[in-house]
Amino acid sequence: MEVYLDNNATTKIDPLVFEEMKPFLTDVYGNPNSLHKFGAGTHKKMAEALDYLYEGINANDADDIVITANATESINTVIKGIWIDKILNGEKKHIITTEVEHPATTAACKFLESQGVAVTYLSVNEEGVIEAQDVKNAIKEETALVSVMWANNETGKIFPIKEIGAICKEAGVPFHTDGTQAIGKIPVDVQACNVDYMSFSAHKFHGPKGVGGLYIRKGFKLTPLLHGGEQMGGNRAGTVDVASMVGMGLAMKLATSPMALAYEENHVRKLRDKLEAAILEMPETIVIGGTSNRTPNTTLISIRGVEGESMLWDLNQNLIGASTGSACASEDLEANPVMNAFGSDSELAHTGVRFSLSRFNTEEEIDFAIEQIKKAIIRLRGISSSYAYAPASHASGL
Ligand SMILES: Cc1ncc(COP(=O)(O)O)c(C=O)c1O
């Protein structure tokens, strides 16, 4: 049996989504900007896809959703757009983000820092989230943007987006959230949360790879990253990949329906909890950041004495796909910044394994995975030179 438990990295395309895309990869190939019937044949489905995107995140009709290549592009569009529009002209000079963002945000912020922009990286508390009050305290007169992810890709921890949105609105500071790991897992409502910009990628919610979106609240238009034709109202030039856009639309509809979200909340959560509880039966295992307030599909577990990379290798031999919370391939390389953000000791920082489920996982798969994971832990601890003798230094305090 093969078991895929790396859905925060990417998801399997829903077969219904693939069927919806097919005509636009074969017969309906006209450029949507052409005036003839070949191009016009795409318009109805593109409009329908946009409707699904608006509905899925509860955008207002007057707002914009720009189709991009992925969340990375959307995030860069916001951060660099704010830089061009508000910072380069001397109006503002400060950005607030967190220490645990995806590299798309962190690297864009680091680039801005290299250009002289001041960036505040808020740290997470012992539960792995930032406090809304910290955002309030960090906002200054010169703050041009607050960018905080909705849910963390490693821990699944859900950030207080509604409170942060209210704080930003009151302070008059534009608020961007990286919604990549939230959509399809928990309800996402950009209006209720006063979000001004939101980035997302279709392949995280059973849509195709290579397509994403950027929600822009009415009145918050940015200088685009890509200049060229007038596609997307001039907000993102380049011929639209119609098949991918149509696929993303349906994927959004399927992933955000009340029934789908209830399935995540109940069924996927139950499977995740079963997997997690079984691993925690093994001694000296802990859930990084604790178990409260997480997306229903994710668990990041530290297994003392078991290097994350070795665990992945072992699981891969048994056809289980997971991910390491550690970005290291050898001891010299840096551990995951998310782990470091907890103030973890360096051993803990290298022992995280992330399991992320989806609606396509079955109980049978989880039972098989549990069996294999437990065997792998015993095997790897058996050959670990440090495990048998070292004191359980990190077993508490997180
Ligand atoms: C939270 C978060 N933001 C952004 C991204 C970037 O997504 P993409 O690679 O599709 O641009 C990811 C991907 O893992 C993510 O988890």
The ligand as a Tripos MOL2 file, in Angstrom:
@<TRIPOS>MOLECULE
LIG
   16    16     1     0     0
SMALL
NO_CHARGES

@<TRIPOS>ATOM
      1 C1          2.0770   28.7850    3.7210 C.3       1 LIG1
      2 C2          2.6000   28.6970    2.3390 C.ar      1 LIG1
      3 N1          2.7190   29.8230    1.6200 N.ar      1 LIG1
      4 C3          3.1890   29.8260    0.3690 C.ar      1 LIG1
      5 C4          3.5600   28.6490   -0.2430 C.ar      1 LIG1
      6 C5          4.0780   28.7190   -1.6460 C.3       1 LIG1
      7 O1          3.2260   28.0400   -2.5120 O.3       1 LIG1
      8 P1          3.6580   27.8500   -4.0300 P.3       1 LIG1
      9 O2          4.9010   27.0180   -4.0080 O.co2     1 LIG1
     10 O3          2.5190   27.1490   -4.6580 O.co2     1 LIG1
     11 O4          3.9150   29.1850   -4.5790 O.co2     1 LIG1
     12 C6          3.4480   27.4570    0.4530 C.ar      1 LIG1
     13 C7          3.8890   26.1780   -0.1440 C.2       1 LIG1
     14 O5          4.2730   25.2520    0.5360 O.2       1 LIG1
     15 C8          2.9550   27.4700    1.7720 C.ar      1 LIG1
     16 O6          2.8150   26.3650    2.4940 O.3       1 LIG1
@<TRIPOS>BOND
     1     1     2 1
     2     2     3 ar
     3     2    15 ar
     4     3     4 ar
     5     4     5 ar
     6     5     6 1
     7     5    12 ar
     8     6     7 1
     9     7     8 1
    10     8     9 2
    11     8    10 1
    12     8    11 1
    13    12    13 1
    14    12    15 ar
    15    13    14 2
    16    15    16 1
@<TRIPOS>SUBSTRUCTURE
     1 LIG1         1 GROUP 0 **** ****
